[in-house]
Amino acid sequence: MARPRLLDGFPLFSADRITYEAAARAAISLLAPLLVLLALDRIDLGIYASFAAFTALYGRAEPYRHRWLSVLAAAAGMVAAIVGGMLVQAAGAPLPLFLAGHLAVIAVTTPLSHAMQWIPAGSLFFSFSYLVCAIRPLPDGGSARGLADGILVALAVAAFSWAVAMSGWLLRRIPALRGWMRELPRVPVRGWRAGVAPEVRRTALVAAIGSLAAGWISEVLQIAGHQYWAMVTVVAIFSTPAMTVSFERLIHRVAGTLAGVGMAAAMFGGAPPVLYVVLMITLCSFITEATVGAHYGFALTFITPLAIGAANLGLTSEWELLFVDRARETLIGGAIALGLILAVRWWLSRGAADPAPRG
């Protein structure tokens, strides 16, 4: 029997080279803009850079003749979500407008992600970006200049992330690197029919209903101050049609997030300096991309501090309160998702049990 290698089976060290490429792109797209903003003493704009950097997550393993469009569409969606959230905040974030924007993000990006065959699928990153930007006060005291600065940063970082996502096209033309780089096997089969399929519409509906219910219950209970995290939990669970009837992602999401809250407490407890936070969320970004395909629950241990750190760059030193809020809101969102999964299962089984209509 062959002896196993020392780290065989450990998610971070078991990925292939294409996966490590994707992880490096995600880390570079996040780190470089944040270091620039830190040097300019404008880390108050870091939240918009962090969310625009999500652009680099898309197009993984796609040949570049396909990837350019996947990443461009993701960049457009990400910037639209960020700017939409900022405009809602500029209008005072009235609840009807806030919720309407959230529903619009789900209604557009859920079918778009399936039509484009994006990985990751679903509206999670767009919804998260919108919700946080709609809640967070605008830079520069909410002035028009602050709004414009945030929009410019989002556009610039999205463009930079697109370039990073496409950088492998040049790297694969360097003779010294050709032996290390791998072929890109994933060819997306795009089409609007996939985006408007009944199961995709059901996924969007379940995510919309569940996230609204989670936000409302969080507001009524008043046990945490970041109700949007309960909404994000539901949207994250219902990313694909299969997840509307499966408990696996729910279990991974809740357990992984709670473990991630502990990781975030270890990383960010005691109000660390901003540079340290930037470096830690960059490390978490790399680990997340390197492991999410192998074990979603393990990756969430690092996704959670990434999300907490990115959403609060330069905003607050009350980290301990954030950890408690994130844990409580995750449990609320998980409970709502559990109820919806049971409801969808009941509905589908009821439809299967009904006799076919006659005549």
N, C-alpha and C positions, 0 to 999 in steps of 0.2 A: 504494500500500500504506500502510495506517495505521501511524503510528509507535507502538511499544509504550510504555506508561507505564514510568517509571523502574524500579519494583520489581515489575513483572509477572513471575509465575512463582516468586518467592521465597515459600516457604510461609507465613512469618509475616505477610506483607503481602498475601496473596492470598485470605484468608478472607472469608466473607460476614458480615453483621452479626449473624446468629443465632449464628454461631460465636464472634464476639467477645463477645457476651452470655454465652455459656457459659464462656468463658475468664475473664471478669470475675467471674462467680459463683464459680468455683473458687478464684480468688485471694482474694476477700473472705472466703469461708468458711474459708480457711486462715489468712490474716493476722490478722483481728480476734481470734480466740480466743488465738492465740499472743502477740499484743501484751498482751492482758489477763493471761495467765499470766506473762509477763515482768515486767509492772508489779507483780504480786503476789509476785514472786520464787518462782514455782512452775513454772519451765520444765521441772522433772523430770516434770511431767504433760503436757508438750508432745507427746509421742509419741501419747498417746491422743487429744488434740485433732486432731493431724495426720491420723490414720487416720479419725476420725469425720467429718472434713471431706470425705473422699472421697464422702460422701453427695451433695454438690452436683454431682458429675459425671454423675449419672443424670437422665433425663427430658429430655435435650437435644432441642429443636425439637418437643416434644410440646405440644399444647394443654393448658391448665391443668386442664380437666375430666378429663384422663387423667394428667397429670404428677403430680398430688398423690399418687396411689396408687403410681406408679412410684418416686417418691422416698421415700415412706413405707416401702415394702417394702425398698428399698435401705438406708434408715436402720436398720430393724430388723435386717437381716442384718449390717450393719457393726457395730452395737453388740453383737450376739450373738457375732460373731467376736472382737471386742476383749475382751469379758468372758470368753469361753471361754478365750482365751489367758491372761488374767490369772489365772483360776482354776487352770489347769494349772501356771502358775508358782508360785502359792500352795501347790500340792500338791507342789512340789519338781521339777516337770517330769520325771517318770519317762518313759523312752523309750516304753513301750507306750501310756501315756496321751497323750503328745505326738503320736504318730503317729495314734492313733485320732481325736483331735480334728482333725487335718489332713485325714484321710479323710472325716470327717463334714462338714467345711466344703465340700469338693469335691462330695460326694454331694448336699448340699442346694442349694448356690448355683449349680452348673452347670445342673441342670434348671430351677431357679427363674428364672435369667437368661433362658433361652429361652422359658419359659412367659410371663414378663412382657415379653418382647421388649426387654430392656434394651440400651442402648448406653452404655457398653461391655459386650459380652457376656462370659460366662465368670465364673470364680471368682477371677480374679487379685487384685483389691483385697481381697477377703475373706480369701483365703489368706495374702496378704502381711501383713495386719493380725494375723491369728491367729498366724502363725509368729513374728513379731517380738515380740508381746506375751507369747507363751509362753516365749520365750528371755530377754527382758529382765527384770532384777530389778525387783521391785515398788517403788514409792515408799515413803519413810519406813521404810526397812529391812525391808520386807516385812510390816509390821504390818497389822492389820485396817483401821486408819484409812487407810493408804496404798492398800489395795485399794478401799475405799469412795470415796476421793477420785478415783481413776482412773475408776471406774465413773460417778460423777457428772459428771466432765468429758466422758466419751464421750457420755453421754445429752444433756447440755446442748449440746455442739457439734453433735451429730446433729440436734437440734431446730432449732438456729440455721441449720444448713446447709439443712434443709428449708424454712425461712422464706426464706432467700436464693434457693433454687431457685424458689420461688413468687413472688418479689418482682416479676417482670415483669408479673404480673397487675395490680398497682397501677400500675406505670410505664406500661402501655399505656392507662391511663385518664386520664393527664395530657395535656391537649390539646397542649401544646408538644412532647411526645415522640412523638405518634402518627405523625408523618411519618417519623421516624427508625426506629421499631420495625418489624419485619417480621412477616408472618403466620407462624404455626407450623404447618408442613405435615405433620408426622409423626404419624400416628395408629396406635398399636401394636395389633396384632391378637393379643390375649392368649388363652391357652388351655392347659390342662394337657397336652393331647395333644402340643403342640409340645415341652413339657418332658420328656416321657418317650419321645419318638421314638427309634427304634433308633440313629440316628446321634448323637443327643445322649448316649445311654447309652454309646456307644463313646467319645465325646469325654471323658466323665468317667472312664471306665476307663483310657484311655490317659494322661490327666493324672495320675491316682492312681498307676498303676504307674510312670510315668516319674519323678514327683517323689520317690517312695520310693527308686527306684534311684539317682537323683542324690544324694539325701541320704546314702544308705548308702555310695556310692562316695567321696563327699567325706570322710566320716568315716574310711573305711579308708585313703585316701591321706594324710590329715592334711597337706595342703598349704595349707590355708586355715582360718581360724577361724570362718567364718560359713556353715556348711553349708546353712542355709535359703535362701541366695541361689541355690544350684544348684537347689533345689526350686522356688523362685519362677520361675526361668527356664523350666523345663518347663511349669509351669502357665500362664505368660504365652503361650507359643507355642501351646498347645492350648486356645484359648479358644472356637473354633467347630468344627463338624464338618469344614469345608473345610480347616482348618489341620492336620488329622491326616494329610493326603495331599499337602500343599503345602510346598515348600521356601522359599517367598517370605518368610513371617513368620519362619522360623528365621534366614534370612540377615539380615533387617532387625534382628531381636532381638540377635543376636550382634554384628554390625557396629555397630549403633547404640549398644549398651551399652558396647562397648569405646571408642567415641568419647566416650560420656558419662562414662566413667571419667576420660578426659583432661580433659574439661570440669570435672568435680568436683575434680580435682587443682588445676586453675587457680583454682577458686573457693574451696576449703576448705583448701588446703595452708598449713601454718604455724599451725594452731590459731587460727582467727579468732574474734572475739567472737560471742556468741550472737545479738545483734541483727542482725549482718551475716548470719549463717546463716539467720535467719528471713526477712530481706528477699530473700535469694538464692533460697530454696526457693519463696517466693511468686512471684517473677519466673519461675522455672522452671515453676511450676504454670500461670501464664497462657500462657506460650509453648507448653507441651505441649498444652493444650486448643485453642489457636488453630491448631496445625499437625498434630495427630495424624490428622485425617481426610484431609489432603492427602498426608502422607508419614510413615509410621510410623517409619521409620529415622531421619529427621531429628528427629522428636519425642523419640525415645529418647535423643538427645544431651542433652536436658533432663530427661527422666523420671529418668534415672540419678542425677544430682546431687540431684534432688528426693527420690528414695527414700533415698539415702545420708544426706542432711542431716536428713530427717524422722525416720529410724529412729535417729539418734544425737544428737538434741537434748539437750544438757546431760549427755551420758553419757561421752564420751571426747574426749581431745585427740589420740589416735593416728590421725589422719586418713589418713596415708600407708599404714598397714597396712590400713585399710579399702579403699583403692583397689586394692591388690594382691589382697586377698581377693575383691573383687567381680569383678575381671577373671578370676581363676582359676575361681571358681565358675560364672561365665557360660559359660566354655568347657566345663566339665564338663556343665552342664545342656544346652548346645547339642549336645554329642556324644551324650548320651542321647536327646535329641529327634530327632536325625538317625537314629539306629538305630530308633527307634519309627516314624518316618515310613516308612522302608524296609520295616519289618515289616508295617505296616498296608497299604501298597501291595501287598506280596506277597500278603497274606491276601485282599485284595479281588480282585486279579487271579486268584488261585487259585479263588475262588468263582465268578467270571465264566466261568472256563475249564471248570469242572466241568459235565458234561452234566446236564440236568434229570433228576430221577429219573422212572422210568417206572412206570406201574401203581400 
